[in-house]
Amino acid sequence: MERELALEFARVTEAAALAAARWVGKGDKEAADDAAVTAMRVMFDTVSVDGVVVIGEGEMDEAPMLYIGEKVGIGVPPLVDIAVDPLEGTNIVAKGLTGAIAVLAIGPRGTLLHAPDMYMDKIAVGPECKGRVHLDASIKENLWEVARGLDKLISEVTVVVLERERHQHIIEEVRRVGARIKLITDGDVSPAVAAAYPESGVDIVLGIGGAPEGVITAAALKCLGGDFQARLYPEDENEIARCHKMGINDINKIFTIDEMVQSEDVIFAATGITDSFLLKGVRYFKRRAVTQTLVMRSQSGTIRHIEANHHLDKKPLFKDQRIQLKMD
């Protein structure tokens, strides 16, 4: 892939973040998701790729989505797979909480895991712990390996877990082992990627979350040299049938990071909507907004942090929205 595409994809996540940020705290997660999806679609139509969405977001919440199999880009080479989450953290935006981002990952055609939109059991760590953890190992074993890899006391290791009833056994075991816990309400991409940043305060992410987010996280950690494993977590026979339809016959298979992202040339882009472990959210000023975006490419190892000023009156996608908001 051409390196210039990294900036193009940053523009895509910036547009989604700017659109969703209007809905922060307004209690309408569907409207926020719809705004992010619409903006992302519009910006994809300007990017010089022949892209197909191999894993999308939305079916699980009955929200608008960039659907699996949808074509994006202007239809010229390179041919790419795209994993998208226009709004990672719909409830976060609706409630005005921290941790929402607009995010995507891109790889050459046929290199990103093509999986249905369902749940996935995951484990994510940074470069120092690569090869030390395993999804089938006990929580105690994994946490001690993380402590050794980071040269920390077990009481200094920080685990991020989604606060869900299904994770109660994880929470109890982490506490028994003696590690620290940060519980999050939604949005596990940001903390999983943050595990690769020593100063982030995140050492390992455990638990069951969305499969689309899993593929995107794997792409990010591949750029950062981290490690990731996952196993699909279908909840009923219909979801098992969907796995089989997509060619995943072994439901219990553990996917490694290299199986989920089968290329050494992958691009990851994320823009903050609300403040998160990784990025500041959209900030508004007089007739402009400021975004913070993280863009990474695995082939070159380049990591870019982009702070952009957006003059909204000069952006057709947002100008009419500003006028309508003033009238309201």
N, C-alpha and C positions, 0 to 999 in steps of 0.2 A: 504494500500500500504506500501511496505517496505521503511523505511526512507532512505536507501542507494540509492534508485532510484533518489532522489533529485540531487545528484551529477552526475548521469548518464544523466539526462535531461539537466543539466548545460553544459555538454560536447556537447550535441546536438545543443544548441543555440550558443555555442562558435564556433562550426564548421561553422554554417550558417553565423555568423558575420564575421569570418575570410575570408570566400569565397566572401561575398558581398563587404567587405571593399576594395578589389582590384579595384572595379569599381567606387569608390568615385570620383565625378567630371568629369567622362568620358562621360556623356550625354547619356548613354545607360541603361535605367531602366530595359528593358527586360533581357539583359545580366546579370545585377546584380541580378535580381530576380531568374533567371535560376541557377546562381551559388549558391545562398543561398538554393534554393530548393534541388538541387543535393547534396550539402554537408549535409543538414539535413536528407535527405533520407538515405544516406550512414551511418550516425551515428545512426539513428534509428535502422538500421539492426543489431546493436551490443547490443541493450538494451533488458534486460530480462523482456519483457512484451508481452502480446497479445493485441495490440492496434488497434483501429480503429479511423480514422479521422472523427469526427462528424461535424466539421465545419472547412473549409479550406479557403485559400486565392488564388485569381488569376482570377476567371471567369470574374469579373467586369472589369478588365484591359486587358483581353485576354492575360494573362501572364501564364508562366508555374506554376503548382500548385501541392500541395499535396491535392488530390481531396477528396471530401466527400465520405466516404465509403472505402477509401484506407486502407489496412492493413499495420501496421508498427510494428516493434519489431521482436524478434526471435520466437514469437508464443507460449510462455509459460506464465502461470499465473504470476501476476494478470491480469485480464481482465480490460482494461481501455479505457475510452474515451479521445480523444486528440483534442484540438483546437490549430491550428497552424497559425502563420504568419511568415514565414521564413525571410521575409524582410518587416517590417512595416515602410513604407516610401520610396517607389521606386523612386519617384521624388526627395526626399531629397538626396539620394545617387547619383543619376544622376547629380544633380546640386552642390553637395558638401556642402550641408547645414547641419544644426543641427537637431537632433531629430530622427534619424533612429536606430532601434533596431531589433534584431532577438528574437522572443518571442513565448512561448507556454504555455498551461495549460493542466493539466492532472487530471482526476477524475475517480473513479470506473465506470465500464460500466453502462451506462444508467443514468448518473447523470449530464452530461453537456447538455445544450440546443442544440437540433439538429435543426438548422435553415439554410435557404438558404443564399448564398452569395449575399446580397443586402444591402441597406442602413438601418440604424436604428437610431431613435431619442434617445438621451441618456442624463443622468444627473449623475454626479459622485462627491462624496464628501468624506472627511475623517471621522475618528471615532467620532470626536466631534460634527459632524453634522448628524450623523446617525439618521434616523427617522424624521428629520426636513424638508426635501425637498420632493417634489413630482413632477412628470413629468407634471401633469395637473395643477399645481399651476402656477400663473403668475411669470414672471421673477422677478418682484419686491418683491413678497412674498418670493420666494426662496432665494433671496440675503439678505433680512433682516433676515431670519432665519439663514443663514450662519453667518452673522455678530453677531447675538446673541450667536450662538453656539461657535464661536471663540472668543467672547468678544472683537470684533473689531468695529471700526467705519465703516459705510458703505463705506466711502472713502478709507478704508484700505483693503477692500475685493478685491481679484484678481480673475478675471474670464478668463478662457482660452477658445477660440472659434476658430474653423477652419475658415480661411478667404475665405468664399464662398459667392456668391450672395444670396444663399438661407438663409444665416444667417444674412443678413443685418438688419432685424427687431430685432434680438437678440442684435446685436451690438448697435443699436440705443437705445433700451430700457435700456440696461446696462448703457449706458452713461447718460440717463435721470435720472436713479436712483442714479447715482453718484459713482458707483464702478469703479475699474480699469480693463483694458482689456489687455490681451496678445493675439495677433492674431498669429496663426501658419499656415504654408503653407500646411502641411500634418502631419499625424502621431499623433492620439489622445490617444493612449494607454499610452505612457510615461507621459504626463501631468495628465491624469486621475488617474494613480497610484500615481503620485507625490502629488496629493491632500491629501493623507494620511500621508504625511511627513510635519510637521509644518515648517521646515526650507526651503522647496522647493520653496516657493513663489507662489504656486498654491493653491487656496482655493476651487474652483468649476470648473468643465468642463461642458459645455452645447453645444448641437447642434447635427446635423445629420452626422454620419460617418458610417463606415462599420460594418456590423453585426458580422463578425468573430472577429474583434477587441473588440466588445462589450462583447462577451462571455469571452474572455481572460481577459479583464479589470475586469469583475465581479469576476472572480476567484482570481485575485490579491487582489482586495479590500476585498474579503472574508478572505483572509489570514491576512490582515492588520486591519480588524475590521471596514472598511469604509462602504459606502452605494452606491448603484447603481440601477438605474431603466432604462428600455428601452422599446421601442415599434418599431416593424418593420415598415419600410417606403417604401413599394413597389411603384415603379414608373409607372407600367402599368399592364394590365390584365395578362400578362404572369408571372410576378413576383407574383401576387396574386395567380395564379394557382400553382406556385411552393410552396408557403406557405401551401396551402391546401394539396398538395401532401405529405408534410412533417408532416401533422397532425395539423397544426396551422390554425384553422378555423376562429378564431376571430382576424382579422387583427389589430383591435384597442386595443387589450389586452396590458396592461402594465405588463411587466415582472419584478418582484422584483429580488434582488440579490439571494435570496434563491430558486427562481424558475429557474433561469439561471444556478445556481450551487447547485445541490440538494444533496450535500455531505459535511460533516464536515472534510473530508480528501481529500484536493485538493492540488496540487503542481503547482507552478508558477515559470517559469524561463525566464529570459531576459538577453541578452548580448548586450552591446552598439556597434553600428557600427560607427556612428558619435556621437559626444557629444550631450547629451539630458538633460532634467530635472532630469533624474534618474541616468544616467550612463555616464562615459567617453567612447568615441569611441575607436576603434582599433588604437593602436599606434605602429609604426614600428621602429625597431632598426636593427642593423647589424645581419642579419640571424635569427632574432626572432621578435615576435610580442607580445604585451601585451593586454589582454582583461580584461574588468570589467563586472562581472555578478552578478545579483541579483537572489537569489533562496529562495522561501518561501514555507512553508507547514502549512496549516491552522490547522490541528489537534494538532500539537505541538506548534504552534505560533512561530516557529523558522524562523528567517530571516538571511540569510547569504549573505554577500558581498564578492565575490571571485575575487581577482586579480590574473590572471594566466599569466605566461610567456610561450610562445609557441616557441619551437625551430623548425622552419618550415622545415629545411632540414631533420628532423627526423619524419616528418608526411607525410605518403604516399599520403594523400589526397591533400597536397599542395606542395610537393617536385617537381613534374613534372611541376606544374604551375610556380614555381620560375624559373626553367630552361628555360621554354618557354619565360617568361618575360625578362630574361637576353638576350636571343637570339634576341628578338624583338628590 
